C-alpha cells in the first residue's frame, strides 16, 4: 500500500512539474529581452519536462508515440541548462563556436555510451564513460563558476540576487541527477526500494519549477532574463535632479579624474569615492549609463584611452604592457582580451595599423 502511494504521488508530482516547466518556458520566451536567452530558456524547460517523462516507466509508456522526440530533448537536457545559464549570466554570450561544439560532443558521447557501449566489458567503454562523466560534471562546474564569478560586478540588482538562488537550486538538482545516473542508475527504477529516489527527483523538479515561475511572475522578468546583449549607452537620462547630480558625479570621477586608471577599482570603491551607497551606484550606472556589468563599464573607458595611446606617434615605442598597467590592468592578458573584444584586433595589430595609416 505504501509503495502504491509513493508511485501515485511521484506520478502526480511529475505531471504537475511537466505542466509548470512548459508554462515556465513560454513565460521566459515572452518576457526575455533577448531572443537567444528566451529560446534557450524554453529549450531548458522542455528538456526538464521530457526528462521527467523518460525517467519514469509509466510515463514512457503513456507517451510512447512521441518518445523518439522526447528522448532527444531528454538527452540534451544538461547542455540546454548549461547554455541557458551562460546566456543569462555571461555578458556578450555567443553560441558559436565552442558552446555548439561542446553540445555536439556531449550528445555524441551520450549516444555512444548509452546506445552502444553501456555494460560492455571493454576498455573503450570505460574510457567513454569516464570522459562523458567528466564532461557532465564539468558543465555543472562551469555553469556555477560563470554565475558566481560575475556576481560582484553585476549591475542588475534583480539578476544579482537571482544568481545565488539559481546556483543553489540548479546545482543541487543537476549534481543529484548526475550522481544518481552515473553511479546508482536507480533514478530510472519505478518500484521497490528504489522508489524513494524517483520521488525525490520529481519533488525537486516540482519545487524548482514553482520557484522559477514565481520569480518570473513577481520580479521584473524583462530585466531578469536579459541575455547576453549590452544595453545602449545612456539609454535614459535621469529626470530626478538628485539622480542627475549623482550621475554627473560618477561621470566626473571617471571621465575627468580618470579613476578608471586605478588598478583594482571595485564598485564599492567607486561608490565610496562618490559618497553613494553601493546599491545606488549599481542602479545609476545600469539605468542611466546603460551598462550591465561594472567591468564592462571600466573597460569602455580604458580601451578608449588605450586606442588613443596606441595611435600616438609619441608613444609608438612604449611597450603595450606599460600602457595596460597605466590604465589599471593588472596584467597583459585581460587587457588583450578586452581590447580585441571591442576592436577585433590585438593591441599590437591595432598600433601597427594606426601608425601605418598615419
C-alpha positions, 0 to 999 in steps of 0.5 A, a space after each residue: 500500500 505504501 509503495 502504491 502511494 509513493 508511485 501515485 504521488 511521484 506520478 502526480 508530482 511529475 505531471 504537475 512539474 511537466 505542466 509548470 516547466 512548459 508554462 515556465 518556458 513560454 513565460 521566459 520566451 515572452 518576457 526575455 529581452 533577448 531572443 537567444 536567452 528566451 529560446 534557450 530558456 524554453 529549450 531548458 524547460 522542455 528538456 526538464 519536462 521530457 526528462 521527467 517523462 523518460 525517467 519514469 516507466 509509466 510515463 514512457 509508456 503513456 507517451 510512447 508515440 512521441 518518445 523518439 522526440 522526447 528522448 532527444 530533448 531528454 538527452 540534451 537536457 544538461 547542455 540546454 541548462 548549461 547554455 541557458 545559464 551562460 546566456 543569462 549570466 555571461 555578458 556578450 554570450 555567443 553560441 558559436 563556436 565552442 558552446 555548439 561544439 561542446 553540445 555536439 560532443 556531449 550528445 555524441 558521447 551520450 549516444 555512444 555510451 548509452 546506445 552502444 557501449 553501456 555494460 560492455 566489458 571493454 576498455 573503450 567503454 570505460 574510457 567513454 564513460 569516464 570522459 562523458 562523466 567528466 564532461 557532465 560534471 564539468 558543465 555543472 562546474 562551469 555553469 556555477 563558476 560563470 554565475 558566481 564569478 560575475 556576481 560582484 560586478 553585476 549591475 542588475 540588482 534583480 539578476 544579482 540576487 537571482 544568481 545565488 538562488 539559481 546556483 543553489 537550486 540548479 546545482 543541487 538538482 543537476 549534481 543529484 541527477 548526475 550522481 544518481 545516473 552515473 553511479 546508482 542508475 536507480 533514478 530510472 527504477 519505478 518500484 521497490 526500494 528504489 522508489 524513494 529516489 524517483 520521488 525525490 527527483 520529481 519533488 525537486 523538479 516540482 519545487 524548482 519549477 514553482 520557484 522559477 515561475 514565481 520569480 518570473 511572475 513577481 520580479 521584473 522578468 524583462 530585466 531578469 532574463 536579459 541575455 547576453 546583449 549590452 544595453 545602449 549607452 545612456 539609454 535614459 537620462 535621469 529626470 530626478 535632479 538628485 539622480 542627475 547630480 549623482 550621475 554627473 558625479 560618477 561621470 566626473 570621477 571617471 571621465 575627468 579624474 580618470 579613476 578608471 586608471 586605478 588598478 583594482 577599482 571595485 564598485 564599492 570603491 567607486 561608490 565610496 569615492 562618490 559618497 553613494 551607497 553601493 546599491 545606488 551606484 549599481 542602479 545609476 550606472 545600469 539605468 542611466 549609463 546603460 551598462 550591465 556589468 561594472 567591468 564592462 563599464 571600466 573597460 569602455 573607458 580604458 580601451 578608449 584611452 588605450 586606442 588613443 595611446 596606441 595611435 600616438 606617434 609619441 608613444 609608438 615605442 612604449 611597450 603595450 604592457 606599460 600602457 595596460 598597467 597605466 590604465 589599471 590592468 593588472 596584467 597583459 592578458 585581460 587587457 588583450 582580451 578586452 581590447 580585441 573584444 571591442 576592436 577585433 584586433 590585438 593591441 599590437 595589430 591595432 598600433 601597427 595599423 594606426 601608425 601605418 595609416 598615419 
